[in-house]
Amino acid sequence: MEITADKLQRAKALFDEVLQRPTGERASFRAAACTESDVREQVELLLLNHERAGSFLGKLVNPKFHSPLDLELS
């Protein structure tokens, strides 16, 4: 099913709102706020991808290097 640009924009806004809520309140907020099934599915997909992405940017590839400047100095 293809989602319209308007619904995608609403899904992204709801996704942002869900992330601002405490973890324990997210499911009930999502259920109340996402009344359209295609928007709810898109929000759930965004949340799933967000969870899968995790904090990979926060992990050091090589603990020896702590910043890009460290790479230049070695």
N, C-alpha and C positions, 0 to 999 in steps of 0.2 A: 504494500500500500504506500503510495506517495503522499507525503505531507506537504501542505502549502507553506509558502514563506511566512505567512501570518501566524500559522500554528507553530511553526518551528521557532519563531521569535518568542511566542508565548511559552513554549517548552523551555527555551533557554533561560527566560526570566524566572520561571518556576523552579528550574534547576538551581539557579543562584539563590533563590529564597530558601529552598530545601537545605542547601549547604550551610546557610546561616543559622539554622535551627539546631538545637541540641539533638544528638543522635537518637535519643529516646522519643522525640516528638516528630521525627521526620516522616515516618510511615503514616501517622494520622493526619499530618498536615498535607501530605501528598494525596491521600485519599479524598480529603475535603476540597483541595484546591484544583485537582485535575479531574474535572467532570467529563471531559471528552476523552474517549478511549485512545485515539491516535496521539493526542497530546500527552496523555499519561504514559503510553508506551515509549514515546520519545524521551520523556523525563527519566523513565526507568533505564533506558538505554544509556543516556548521558551519565546517570549515577553509576551504572555498572562499569562503564569505561573509566570513569573517574576513580573508582575503587581499584580497578585493575592496574591503572597507571601508578597508583601508590605515590610514593615520594622518591621516585627514581632520580629526580634532579637533586635531591638532598644527599644522595649517597656518593661517597668518593670512589672513583674508579680505582685510583691508586692512592692509598693513605699517605704515601710519601709526599704527594702534591696536594696542597690545600687551596691554592688559587692559581689562576692562569699565570701570575707573575712567577710562581715557583717553577713553572715549566721553562720560562725564559732564563732563569738563573742556573739551571742545571746543565 
